[in-house]
């Protein structure tokens, strides 16, 4: 809707770029503005969408964008954006299932963020709980329940609402009047009630995996992707917005407390061109329905990804000027070919290794092309090429650099359709280095393009 409003108006996308550029980090170069304007030549191209993408890459917030539209005096665009922002209610703390001994009081908590004036209403099963209208619900378990009770919280802002996840409260009956005080938490164990489900999503969808467990003490969670922990994913629900192929893989959840540990089943998440999962739809009475069955995996070549590295400001070597220009120009060309591009400048060795490792995670058998471009100082010894980081000492050796052939070997192992390696660097001998790296033989495949500019 913003694109429709700003692509054809006198107070359009160019004016928005001018307003956003008041803050230096959001200022677009002449080349970037030209790239936006050329989008009109594409069948469904939009200069506004291209500009918004550039602003998003610079971490421009919706609030700042709204301020720019207000300064432009574009009332319609302000209404579109403000209504979208105001309708967002996001639950930040979900109520957690628990096992508790009889006679104890247990608290369930639901916190949400969104527009001002949020209200809360708790339900036990389908029944509204009178007076339960605060973010925290305290339940007295003096009388044991005949069966486990399920609780849910509805968060409202006017007519807009969203529901929390269900929380399951199970009361353990005491064997004697005094046994509650001597309750042994290890007796409760740890039990997974809801397992994550495999799914197939399209790029730009929201990934949502859920693992629910009960135990006493209450369980804690840690999500894993491809057997590696996902940073910051320590809630029962794992949610990733605007997914790319970087999020594909096998996911599982470690559930633990002070005494026990259990693992969820491992599920595959495919990120492809097919339609993503539909969002959880409310049932007629307004409560969330169980998740629908996952889509079957769609096997298709999806991504073209590129990592561009330009090193200029060396600490102990001649300074370079061209890499920044070359990285920018090549990045613009690759984006026109629908590559997803990450451009980085002036990296030390640790940063180069981290960048390459993150790039390798984006490559897989569903990726059509992986391209790595390097501009900076370099050398070649015994048939192996080396990229020189900016912190390399004056008499550097292979130990201070990244070996191109080792990186290429790792790219081959990712089973990418096409591997492209472009080196814009010297290939002279380095007489300080007489070590022959043991890279091992590269696979003989017909899917490697190697380019040199020396």
N, C-alpha and C positions, 0 to 999 in steps of 0.2 A: 504493500500500500504506500509506503514511503517512496519507493522507486517510482510509482505512478505519479505521485505528487511532485517529485523533485526532478524527474528526468525532462519534463516539458515546461517547467515554469521559469519565469524571469528570475524569481528568487529561488533558484534551483540548486543543483549539486555543487556548482562552482562557488556560489555564495556560501554554501555550507562549508566547503573546504577552506574558504577564506576566513570564516568565523572560527572554525576549529583550529586553524593555524595560528591564532593569537597565542596559544600555548605552544611553545617551541617544539615539544616532542610530537605534536599532532600535525605539524606543518608538512604538507606534501610538496615534493619537488616538481619542477616543470615536466620532467619525464613521467612522473607518476600521474600527473593530471592529464598528460597526453595519452597515457595508457588507458585512463578512465574514459576519455572522450572517444577513443577508438572502439569502445565496446558497442557503439551504435551500429557498427558495421556487421556485428554478429547477429544471427537470426533472433536470439532472445537476449541479446546483450543489454546491460543496463549500466550507464556510468555511475549512477547513485549506488548501485550494489557494489561496484568495484571500489568506490570511495569508502563505503561503510566497512568493507573488508580490510582496507588499509588502516582505517581508524581502529578496528577491532584488534588488528595485529599489534598496534601500539598501546593496547589496554585502555582505550577510551571507554568511559563508563556511560551508561544510559543517562545518568543525571547530567553529565557534561554535554552530551549530545542534545538533550532536551533544552539546556541553557542556550546552546548555539541556535536552535530553531526559534526560541523565544526572542533572541536578539535580532534574528532575521525578520521577525514579525509574521512568520508563517503559521497562522492560527490552525489551519487544518492539520498540518504535519504535527504540531504540538498536541493536538487532541488525539491523533492516532497513537503517538508514542506514550503520552501520559496515561491513556486508558489501558494500554497494554501493561505498563509498569504497575499501575494501581491494582490490577486484577490478580497480581501474583501473590498467593499465600503459600509460604513454604514452611513445612514442619521441620524444625531443626533438632528437636529432642522427641523421640518416639517412646511411648510407654513400653516397658519390657516385661515379658512373662516371668513369673516367679513361682517357686514352691516354698510355702511358709508353714511353720508349725501352728497348730490350733492355739488361739488366744493371743496371737501377735497382731499388731497393726501393720499394714503394708501400704506403701504409697506408690501410686502410678503418676508419672509426670509426662505432660505433653506441652512443648513450647513451640511457638510458631512466629515467623517474621512476615511482614507484609505491610499493607497500608494501615494507617492509624485506626483504632477502634475495633480491634479483633475481639471476638467473644468465643467462649468455650462452652461445650455441652457434652457431658459424659453419658454413655449408654452402657447398660448391663445387658448383653445380648441385644435384642431389638428394643428393649424398654428404656425410655428416657429416665434418667435418675434425677428426681426433683432436687433442686438446690446445688447440684454438682456442676457449677459453672466457672470454676477456676482452673488454672493449668495443672494443679495438683489434686489428685483424688485420693483420700485416705479411706481404707477399707478395714473394718474391724472384723477379725476372724474368730471372735469369741465362740460363735456357734459354727461347727464344721459344716461345710457345704456338702450336699449329697453328691454333687458332681462338680468338676472344675468349671469355674465361671469365666466368661469371655467379656472383656471390656474394650470399648472403643471411644475415641473423642472426636467430636466434630468442631472444626474451627470455622467461624463465620466472619464475613465482612459484608454486611448488607445481604444481598441475595447470593453473593459468591461464597462458596464453602468448599472445604476439603476435609477428608477423614484421615485420622491417624491409622497406623496398623493395629491389628487386634492384639491385645495382651491377655495372657492366659494365667489365671490365679488358681493354684491347686493347694488346698489346705490338708496338711498331714494330721491325722487324728492322734491325740496324745494317749499313751497307755495308762498314765496316772496323772492326778492333778498337778503334781510337781514336775512332771517330765518336760514341760515346755521350757522351763528355765535351764534344764540340762540337755536340751536338744542338741543332737550331734549333726552338724551340717553334712558330714560325709555320707549320712544315710540317704540323703536326697538324690545323690548322683547328679548326672547331667544328661539331658535328653533333648535331641533335636526334634522339634515338632514340624518344621517346614524346611524342606530342602530346596536349594537353588535349582532353577530349571534352565536347560540349554536354550539358546535363542539365536536367531539370525536377523541381523539389523542392516539397514542401509546407512551410509555415511550421513551424519547430521542428526541421526536418531538419538534417543536417550537410552543408555544401557541401565537396566535396573535388575539387580539380583538380590534375592532375599534369603536369609537363613535365620530361623527363629528357634530358640532353645529355652528350656526351663532348667532351673537348678537352684541350689542354695549353698553358698552365696550366689547371687545373681551372676549369670554367665557374662563373660567378655568375649569379644570377637576380633579376629584379624583375617582379612581377605588376602588371598594369594592369586597371582596370575603366573602361569607356567612355573609353579612351585617357588616363586619369588614373592615376598610380601609387597602388597600395594600400599604405598605411603599414604597415611592418613585415613585408610579404610578400616576403621575400628568400630563400626556400627553394624547392627543386624542387616541393614539395607545398604547395598553398594549401588551408588547412582553416579553415572558419568554422562554429562550432557554433551551433545554435539560430537559423537564418537567418530573416530577415523579408524583406518586399518591398524593403527598402533595398538588399539584396544582388543584386537582379536586374540584368542588364545584359550587355554584351559583354566578355569577358575574354580577355586575351592575356598572353604572358610574353616579356620581353626576356632573352635569354641572351647573356652576353658574357664575355670575358676581356681580357687586356692587349692582344691583337692583333686580335680579331674580335668581331663582333656579329651575331646572328641573332634573328629573331622567330618565335615559334610561330604557329600558325593562331589566328584570333580565333573564339571560340565563345560561343554565347548561353546564359545561365543564366536559366531561368524559375522564378519562385517563385509557386506558385499553390495551389489547393485540392486538387489531385490528389495521389496517393501519391508520395513521394520515391523516389530511387534506393535500391535495396537495398544493404546494405553488402557489401563484398567478402567472399565466403564462402571458407573453406578448401577445398582439394581433398581427396580421401580421404587423401593422404599428409601432409596438414597444411600444405602451402605455399599461399600465396595464389594464387587463380586470376586470370586477366586480368579487368579490369573488364567488367561486363555492358554491353550496348548501352543508350544513354540512352533515357529515355521520350520520346515525342513531346510537344511543348509542349501544355499545356492552357490555352486562352484563356478566362479567367473573371475577372469582377470580384472582387477579393480584399479589399483593405484599406479601412478607414476610419481615417484618421490625423488627429491634432489637435495643434497647437502653441498653448499658452496662455502668454502673457507678461503679467506684472503688475509695473509699476514704481511704487514707493512712496517710497523714501528718496532723493529728489533732492538733488543737491549744491548747486544754486543756486535752487531753487524750493520752493513749498509742499509739505510732506510729505503723503502720502496714507495712509489706513488700509484702505480697502475692497478694493484689488486682491488682497491675499493671500487674503482670505475668498472673494472671487468666483472666483478661479482655482481654489481648492480645491473649492468647491461645483460649479462647472461641470465640473471634471475628474471628480468622482465621478459626475455624471449621464452624461457621455460614455462613461465606462467601462462603465456599465450598458447602453449602446447598442452595446457591442463596439468602441468606438473605441480605438486605441492612442494614448495621451496622453503628451505631454511638457510638463511645467509648469515654467516658469522665472520667477524673480523678480529685480528690480533689475538690469537689464542696461544696460551702457554701449552706445554706438553700435556699436563693433566687435563686441561680444557679440551684439547684436540682429541685425546683418548675418550673423554666423556662424550663429546659430540659424535664421534664415529660409532661408539657403542650404542648411543641412542638411535642413530641412523640405521644401524643394523637391525634394531628391534622393529623398525618399520617394514623391513623386507621379509617376504615370505613367498610361498609358491603361488599365492593369489595376486601378487604384485607384478605388473607387467614390466616396469622398468625402474631400476635404481641407479641414480647418477651421482657421482661424487666428483666435484671440481675443486682443485687446489691451485691457488696462485701465491707464490712467495719464494723464499730461498729453498734450494734443494740440491741433491747430488745423486749420482748413480755409481755404485761400486759392484763389480762382479755380477752384473745383470739385475741387481736389485736397486730400486729407486727409493729415496728417503725424503720425506717432507720435514722441513726444519721449523720447529716452534719458535716463537719470539723470545723465549727465555733460554734458548740454547747457548751454552758457553762459547767463547771465541774459538776454542779448539774442540768442536763438537765431534762426536762419533755416533754410530747407530743407536747407542744406548740413550742418546738425548733426543732421538727423532722417531718418527713413525714410518714403518716400512710399508710401502705401497703394496707389495706382493702379499704381505700378511693380511692386509685389509681386504684385498681382492679375494684371497682364499676364503675369508669369513663371509664375503658377499656371495661367493659360489655356494657355500654351505646352506645359505638361506633359501635356495631353490627359486631365486627370482628369475622371471622370464628373460630379462635382458640386463646385463651389467655394463655400465658405462663409466669409465674412469678417465677424466681429463686432467692432465698435469701441465700447468703453466709455470715452469720452473727450469732452472739449470739442470743439466745432466753431466756436469763435469765430475772428474774424480775427486774424492776427498782423501788426501794423503795422510790425514791424521787417523784414518779408520782402516785397519787391515783385517777386521773381523768379517768373516763370511757368514751371514745369518742362515740358520738352518730352517728355511721356510717350508721345505717339502714341495713336491711337484704339484703344480696347479693342475686341476682337472682339464682335460682336453674337451672343450665344449664349443659350440658354434654361437654362443650368446654373449660374447664379450666384445665391446668396442673400446679400444685404448687409444687415446689421443694425446699427442705431445705438442706443446709450443715451447721452444727452448731459446 
